[in-house]
Amino acid sequence: MASMSFALTRFSGLSSKTTLSPDFDHSSRRRNILPPNRVGLKISSSSSEPDLSVTVNGLKMPNPFVIGSGPPGTNYTVMKRAFDEGWGGVIAKTVSLDASKVINVTPRYARLKTGSNGSAKADVIGWQNIELISDRPLETMLKEFKQLKQEYPDRILIASIMEEYSKTGWEELIDRVEQTGVDALEINFSCPHGMPERRMGAAVGQDCALLEEVCGWINAKATVPVWAKMTPNITDITEPARVSLKSGCEGISAINTIMSVMGIDLKTLHPEPCVEGYSTPGGYSYKAVRPIALAKVMNIAQMIKSEFGEKDCSLSGIGGVETGYDAAEFILLGSNTVQVCTGVMVHGYGHVKTLCAELQDFMKQHNFSTIEDFRGHSLQYFTTHTDLVRRQKEAIEQRKAERRGLKSDKDWTGDGFVKETESMVSN
């Protein structure tokens, strides 16, 4: 599964013959109305409700909450429900040219709980899936994309796509998907399980040379914004993110699920999820992965800020978002949008209302009026361990200096006279 976790005018400036360079203009596939530049911490005295709307790569959304690619975006009915409930955008379940090669099994999910192995009453903190991409015929999904865009022309629908190592295959898939009117493409370079032998999913995202080549094919063909979805199952996630942006992608989505073995049933001695007595490693998501996701998002955001400067490169944060306060953390680390997938499977589509209310509550606490007022604010507080040691040493010295005596005769007090005297004795 792609993750367990806007309307756009067509552009004619790019064709399949377009040659991309490291200085690819990331604004070429966006509307002319670009979002304002990010600003630092901003305090507003306005008493009105905080504005949750965002504009990302020229795509306007009423709020930053996006349905992540997976079961919550698997067909027309559920995607329509997401729009009706108020989600800022929807990323459909990943599609490819030949769905007949996609064969899922059941059961395909397993949960990690806080209690002992097999505890029925404990809280769920982790979720594993061994689900593949969409097994529905591509033509069926395309018809539903088109129907959704006709019924919700002002809402953002993003197609998640993945294909085998074939330039013509990628070009055909992009052409057919774009004809439905979708607003953007998210490229699944990160599914951790299923069909690696066909050079799909994480098999591409973990090989930067292969990733650069495939991104070149995609961005030479695509006429809508392209987001590259990153795998966390790699030593340095900034490397594929950098390659993707340099190869023309407008945005990065991170993270996809973490390769995992959910556990062993201590009664049967079989792994979970158990299919005819057997299992296979799958993708891990939900609340327990959030600290890992935050670290990866922070790394990518720092890289984008340092190397891509004022270019309009976006970042969509994914991983264990269950509350609006969780979302605030991702935004504070530079995310433009926040994707939710497993959270929808646990709480339902109406959960977006709670997410929005909680995010607005956070914004009110700090007097933020817009998402841009605080996006990326907390990045400034990350440094190296060596620098932490230096900062603490300086702070300790400063505190010692402040305790060493009085600065002026006017500072003497009657109650603390003895202690004040001692503070100026050197031995």
C-alpha positions as CSV (number, residue, x, y, z in Angstrom):
1,M,0.0,0.0,0.0
2,A,1.3,3.4,-0.8
3,S,1.0,4.8,2.7
4,M,-0.5,3.9,6.1
5,S,-0.5,6.9,7.0
6,F,-6.0,20.8,-5.6
7,A,-8.1,22.8,-9.7
8,L,-5.3,23.5,-12.0
9,T,-5.1,25.0,-15.5
10,R,-3.3,22.7,-18.0
11,F,0.1,23.9,-19.2
12,S,1.3,23.5,-22.7
13,G,4.9,24.6,-22.1
14,L,6.2,21.1,-21.4
15,S,6.3,18.1,-23.8
16,S,7.8,14.7,-23.9
17,K,10.8,16.3,-25.6
18,T,11.5,18.8,-22.8
19,T,15.0,18.5,-21.4
20,L,15.3,19.1,-17.7
21,S,18.4,20.5,-15.9
22,P,19.6,20.8,-12.3
23,D,18.1,24.3,-12.5
24,F,14.7,23.1,-13.6
25,D,12.1,25.9,-13.1
26,H,9.7,24.5,-10.4
27,S,7.1,27.1,-11.2
28,S,6.6,26.1,-14.8
29,R,3.7,23.7,-14.0
30,R,1.9,25.9,-11.5
31,R,-0.7,28.6,-11.6
32,N,0.7,32.1,-12.0
33,I,-0.7,32.9,-8.5
34,L,2.0,31.6,-6.2
35,P,1.8,31.3,-2.4
36,P,3.4,34.1,-0.4
37,N,7.0,33.5,0.7
38,R,7.3,31.8,4.0
39,V,7.9,34.2,6.9
40,G,9.2,33.7,10.4
41,L,7.3,33.7,13.6
42,K,4.4,36.2,13.4
43,I,2.2,37.4,16.1
44,S,-1.3,38.7,15.3
45,S,-3.8,40.4,17.5
46,S,-6.7,39.4,15.4
47,S,-9.6,37.7,17.2
48,S,-10.9,36.0,14.1
49,E,-10.6,32.2,13.5
50,P,-7.2,31.2,12.2
51,D,-7.2,30.6,8.4
52,L,-6.2,27.0,7.6
53,S,-6.2,27.4,3.8
54,V,-2.9,26.7,2.0
55,T,-1.6,27.2,-1.5
56,V,0.9,24.6,-2.5
57,N,2.6,24.6,-5.9
58,G,-0.2,26.8,-7.1
59,L,-2.9,24.4,-5.8
60,K,-5.4,25.9,-3.3
61,M,-6.8,23.8,-0.5
62,P,-9.2,24.8,2.3
63,N,-6.9,23.2,4.9
64,P,-3.6,21.3,4.9
65,F,-5.1,17.9,5.7
66,V,-4.8,15.5,2.7
67,I,-6.0,11.9,2.5
68,G,-2.8,9.8,2.0
69,S,-2.7,7.2,-0.8
70,G,-4.1,3.9,0.4
71,P,-7.5,2.4,1.2
72,P,-9.1,5.8,2.1
73,G,-8.7,6.7,-1.6
74,T,-9.4,3.5,-3.3
75,N,-12.6,4.3,-5.2
76,Y,-15.1,7.0,-6.2
77,T,-17.4,6.4,-3.2
78,V,-14.7,6.9,-0.5
79,M,-13.0,9.8,-2.2
80,K,-16.4,11.6,-2.6
81,R,-16.9,11.0,1.1
82,A,-13.6,12.6,1.8
83,F,-14.4,15.7,-0.2
84,D,-17.9,15.9,1.4
85,E,-16.4,15.7,4.9
86,G,-14.0,18.6,4.2
87,W,-10.5,17.1,3.6
88,G,-8.2,19.6,1.9
89,G,-7.2,17.2,-0.8
90,V,-7.3,13.5,-1.7
91,I,-4.5,11.3,-3.0
92,A,-6.0,8.3,-4.6
93,K,-4.6,4.8,-4.1
94,T,-1.6,4.1,-6.4
95,V,-2.5,3.0,-9.9
96,S,-0.4,1.3,-12.7
97,L,-1.0,0.3,-16.2
98,D,-1.7,-3.4,-15.6
99,A,-3.8,-4.0,-12.5
100,S,-4.0,-7.7,-13.4
101,K,-0.5,-8.2,-12.0
102,V,-1.7,-6.9,-8.6
103,I,-3.0,-9.7,-6.4
104,N,-3.7,-9.0,-2.8
105,V,-4.1,-11.4,0.1
106,T,-6.3,-11.5,3.2
107,P,-5.7,-10.8,6.0
108,R,-3.3,-8.0,5.0
109,Y,-3.2,-5.9,8.2
110,A,-1.8,-6.4,11.7
111,R,-1.9,-4.1,14.7
112,L,0.7,-3.3,17.5
113,K,-0.9,-2.7,20.9
114,T,0.6,-1.3,24.1
115,G,-0.2,-4.4,26.1
116,S,1.3,-7.8,26.0
117,N,1.3,-10.0,22.9
118,G,-2.2,-10.6,21.7
119,S,-3.8,-8.3,24.3
120,A,-7.4,-7.4,23.1
121,K,-8.0,-4.3,25.3
122,A,-4.8,-2.4,24.8
123,D,-4.5,0.7,22.7
124,V,-3.4,0.4,19.1
125,I,-0.2,2.3,18.5
126,G,1.2,0.7,15.3
127,W,-0.3,-0.7,12.1
128,Q,1.3,-3.0,9.5
129,N,0.1,-3.7,6.0
130,I,1.2,-6.1,3.3
131,E,-1.3,-4.5,0.8
132,L,-0.2,-3.8,-2.7
133,I,-1.3,-0.9,-5.0
134,S,-4.8,-0.7,-6.5
135,D,-6.0,-4.0,-8.0
136,R,-8.8,-2.3,-9.8
137,P,-8.5,-1.9,-13.6
138,L,-6.8,1.4,-14.6
139,E,-9.7,2.4,-16.9
140,T,-12.1,2.1,-14.0
141,M,-10.0,4.3,-11.7
142,L,-9.6,6.9,-14.5
143,K,-13.3,7.1,-15.1
144,E,-13.8,7.7,-11.4
145,F,-11.1,10.4,-11.3
146,K,-12.8,12.2,-14.2
147,Q,-16.2,11.9,-12.5
148,L,-14.8,13.3,-9.2
149,K,-13.2,16.3,-11.0
150,Q,-16.5,17.0,-12.8
151,E,-18.4,16.9,-9.5
152,Y,-15.8,18.7,-7.4
153,P,-13.9,21.0,-9.9
154,D,-12.6,23.2,-7.1
155,R,-11.3,20.4,-4.9
156,I,-7.8,18.9,-5.2
157,L,-7.5,15.4,-6.5
158,I,-4.0,13.9,-6.8
159,A,-3.2,10.7,-8.6
160,S,-0.6,8.4,-7.1
161,I,1.1,6.4,-9.8
162,M,3.7,3.7,-10.1
163,E,5.0,1.8,-13.1
164,E,7.6,-0.7,-14.1
165,Y,11.1,0.4,-15.4
166,S,9.8,1.5,-18.8
167,K,10.0,5.0,-20.3
168,T,7.1,4.4,-22.6
169,G,5.1,2.8,-19.8
170,W,5.5,5.9,-17.6
171,E,4.7,8.2,-20.4
172,E,1.5,6.3,-21.3
173,L,0.4,6.2,-17.6
174,I,1.0,9.9,-17.1
175,D,-0.8,10.8,-20.3
176,R,-3.9,8.7,-19.5
177,V,-4.1,9.9,-15.9
178,E,-3.7,13.6,-16.8
179,Q,-6.5,13.4,-19.3
180,T,-8.9,12.8,-16.3
181,G,-8.2,16.3,-15.0
182,V,-6.3,15.4,-11.8
183,D,-4.6,18.4,-10.3
184,A,-1.2,16.8,-9.5
185,L,0.7,13.5,-9.5
186,E,2.4,11.8,-6.5
187,I,5.0,9.3,-7.7
188,N,5.2,6.2,-5.5
189,F,8.9,5.7,-5.2
190,S,8.5,4.2,-1.8
191,C,6.1,1.2,-1.4
192,P,8.3,-1.1,0.8
193,H,6.8,-4.4,-0.3
194,G,5.7,-6.1,-3.5
195,M,7.1,-6.3,-7.0
196,P,10.7,-5.0,-6.4
197,E,11.8,-7.3,-9.1
198,R,9.9,-5.1,-11.6
199,R,11.8,-2.0,-10.3
200,M,8.7,-0.5,-8.7
201,G,8.2,1.5,-5.5
202,A,11.1,1.5,-3.1
203,A,13.3,-0.3,-5.5
204,V,13.5,3.0,-7.4
205,G,13.5,5.3,-4.3
206,Q,16.5,3.5,-2.8
207,D,18.6,3.7,-6.0
208,C,19.4,7.4,-6.7
209,A,20.8,6.7,-10.2
210,L,17.7,4.8,-11.2
211,L,15.5,7.5,-9.5
212,E,17.2,10.3,-11.4
213,E,16.5,8.5,-14.7
214,V,12.9,7.8,-14.0
215,C,12.2,11.3,-12.6
216,G,13.6,12.6,-15.9
217,W,11.1,10.6,-17.9
218,I,8.3,11.7,-15.6
219,N,9.0,15.4,-15.5
220,A,9.6,15.6,-19.2
221,K,6.1,14.3,-19.7
222,A,4.0,15.7,-16.8
223,T,2.1,18.9,-17.2
224,V,0.9,19.1,-13.6
225,P,2.9,19.4,-10.4
226,V,4.7,16.3,-9.4
227,W,5.4,15.1,-5.8
228,A,7.9,12.4,-5.2
229,K,7.1,10.1,-2.3
230,M,10.1,9.0,-0.3
231,T,10.9,5.8,1.4
232,P,12.3,5.9,5.0
233,N,14.0,2.6,4.4
234,I,17.3,4.3,3.4
235,T,20.3,5.6,5.2
236,D,20.0,9.3,4.2
237,I,16.5,10.3,3.0
238,T,17.8,13.7,1.8
239,E,19.7,12.0,-1.1
240,P,16.7,10.8,-3.0
241,A,14.7,13.9,-2.1
242,R,17.5,16.1,-3.5
243,V,17.7,14.0,-6.7
244,S,13.9,14.2,-7.2
245,L,13.8,18.0,-6.8
246,K,16.8,18.5,-9.1
247,S,15.2,16.3,-11.7
248,G,12.1,18.5,-11.8
249,C,9.7,17.4,-9.1
250,E,7.9,20.3,-7.4
251,G,7.4,18.5,-4.1
252,I,8.4,15.8,-1.7
253,S,6.1,13.6,0.3
254,A,7.6,11.8,3.3
255,I,7.5,9.3,4.8
256,N,6.0,6.1,3.4
257,T,5.7,3.1,5.7
258,I,8.7,1.5,7.4
259,M,9.7,-2.0,6.6
260,S,8.7,-4.2,9.5
261,V,7.7,-7.5,11.0
262,M,4.7,-6.8,13.2
263,G,5.3,-9.7,15.6
264,I,4.9,-13.4,16.3
265,D,1.7,-14.9,17.8
266,L,3.1,-16.7,20.9
267,K,0.2,-19.2,20.9
268,T,0.6,-20.3,17.3
269,L,4.2,-19.3,16.8
270,H,3.3,-17.9,13.4
271,P,4.0,-14.3,12.2
272,E,1.4,-11.6,11.8
273,P,-0.5,-10.9,9.5
274,C,-0.8,-14.6,9.0
275,V,-1.9,-15.9,5.5
276,E,-2.2,-19.7,5.4
277,G,0.4,-19.9,8.2
278,Y,2.9,-17.6,6.5
279,S,3.6,-13.9,6.3
280,T,6.0,-11.4,4.7
281,P,7.6,-8.1,5.9
282,G,5.4,-5.1,5.3
283,G,4.9,-1.4,5.9
284,Y,4.6,0.0,9.4
285,S,2.6,3.1,10.2
286,Y,0.4,5.0,12.7
287,K,1.3,6.7,16.0
288,A,4.4,4.8,16.8
289,V,6.2,6.0,13.7
290,R,5.7,9.7,14.2
291,P,9.0,10.5,15.8
292,I,10.8,8.8,13.0
293,A,8.7,10.6,10.4
294,L,9.3,14.0,12.1
295,A,13.1,13.4,12.0
296,K,13.0,12.5,8.2
297,V,10.8,15.5,7.5
298,M,13.1,17.8,9.4
299,N,16.1,16.5,7.4
300,I,14.4,17.1,4.1
301,A,13.1,20.5,5.1
302,Q,16.6,21.6,6.1
303,M,18.0,20.4,2.8
304,I,15.3,22.2,0.8
305,K,15.9,25.4,2.7
306,S,19.6,25.2,2.3
307,E,19.9,24.0,-1.3
308,F,16.7,25.2,-3.0
309,G,16.2,28.5,-1.3
310,E,13.3,30.5,-2.7
311,K,12.3,27.9,-5.3
312,D,8.7,26.9,-4.7
313,C,9.5,23.3,-3.5
314,S,6.8,21.8,-1.3
315,L,6.9,19.2,1.4
316,S,4.0,17.0,2.5
317,G,4.5,15.4,5.9
318,I,3.3,11.8,6.6
319,G,3.6,9.5,9.5
320,G,1.4,8.8,12.5
321,V,-0.8,11.9,12.4
322,E,-3.8,11.4,14.6
323,T,-4.5,14.8,16.0
324,G,-4.3,18.4,14.8
325,Y,-1.5,18.9,17.3
326,D,0.5,16.2,15.6
327,A,0.0,18.0,12.4
328,A,1.2,21.3,13.9
329,E,4.5,19.5,14.7
330,F,5.0,18.6,11.0
331,I,4.1,22.1,9.9
332,L,6.6,23.6,12.4
333,L,9.2,21.4,10.7
334,G,8.4,22.8,7.3
335,S,5.5,20.7,5.9
336,N,3.1,22.6,3.6
337,T,0.5,19.8,3.9
338,V,0.0,16.8,6.2
339,Q,-1.3,13.5,4.9
340,V,-3.4,11.0,6.9
341,C,-4.1,7.4,5.9
342,T,-4.1,5.0,8.9
343,G,-5.8,7.6,11.0
344,V,-8.7,7.6,8.6
345,M,-8.9,3.8,8.8
346,V,-9.1,4.1,12.6
347,H,-11.3,7.2,13.1
348,G,-13.2,7.6,9.8
349,Y,-13.5,10.4,7.3
350,G,-15.3,12.8,9.7
351,H,-12.1,13.0,11.8
352,V,-10.9,15.9,9.6
353,K,-13.2,18.2,11.5
354,T,-11.4,17.3,14.8
355,L,-8.1,17.7,13.1
356,C,-9.0,21.2,11.9
357,A,-10.4,22.2,15.2
358,E,-7.3,21.1,17.1
359,L,-4.9,22.8,14.6
360,Q,-6.9,26.0,15.0
361,D,-6.7,25.6,18.8
362,F,-2.9,25.4,18.6
363,M,-2.8,28.5,16.3
364,K,-5.0,30.5,18.8
365,Q,-2.7,29.6,21.7
366,H,0.2,31.2,19.8
367,N,-1.8,33.9,18.0
368,F,-1.0,32.6,14.6
369,S,-3.5,33.6,11.9
370,T,-2.2,31.5,9.0
371,I,-0.3,28.3,8.4
372,E,2.6,30.3,6.9
373,D,2.9,32.2,10.1
374,F,4.6,29.2,11.8
375,R,5.6,26.8,9.0
376,G,9.2,25.8,9.5
377,H,9.6,27.9,12.7
378,S,11.1,25.1,14.8
379,L,13.8,24.2,12.2
380,Q,16.0,26.9,13.7
381,Y,16.3,25.0,17.0
382,F,18.0,22.0,15.5
383,T,21.8,21.8,15.6
384,T,24.6,19.3,16.1
385,H,25.5,17.6,19.4
386,T,28.8,19.4,19.4
387,D,27.0,22.7,19.2
388,L,24.7,21.6,22.1
389,V,27.7,21.0,24.3
390,R,29.1,24.4,23.4
391,R,25.8,26.2,24.1
392,Q,25.3,24.5,27.4
393,K,28.9,25.3,28.5
394,E,28.4,28.9,27.7
395,A,25.0,29.0,29.5
396,I,26.5,27.4,32.6
397,E,29.3,30.0,32.6
398,Q,26.8,32.8,32.2
399,R,24.7,31.5,35.1
400,K,27.8,31.3,37.3
401,A,28.8,34.8,36.4
402,E,25.3,36.1,37.3
403,R,25.5,34.4,40.7
404,R,29.0,35.8,41.4
405,G,28.2,39.0,43.3
406,L,26.0,41.9,42.9
407,K,26.2,44.2,39.9
408,S,25.6,47.4,41.9
409,D,25.2,48.7,45.4
410,K,21.5,49.3,44.8
411,D,21.1,45.5,44.5
412,W,21.8,44.8,48.2
413,T,18.8,43.6,50.2
414,G,18.2,43.2,53.9
415,D,16.7,39.7,53.8
416,G,19.5,38.3,51.6
417,F,22.4,40.2,53.0
418,V,24.4,37.2,54.2
419,K,24.0,35.2,51.1
420,E,24.7,38.3,48.9
421,T,28.0,38.7,50.9
422,E,28.9,35.1,50.4
423,S,28.3,35.4,46.7
424,M,31.2,37.8,46.4
425,V,33.7,35.7,48.4
426,S,36.3,34.0,46.3
427,N,37.4,31.2,48.6
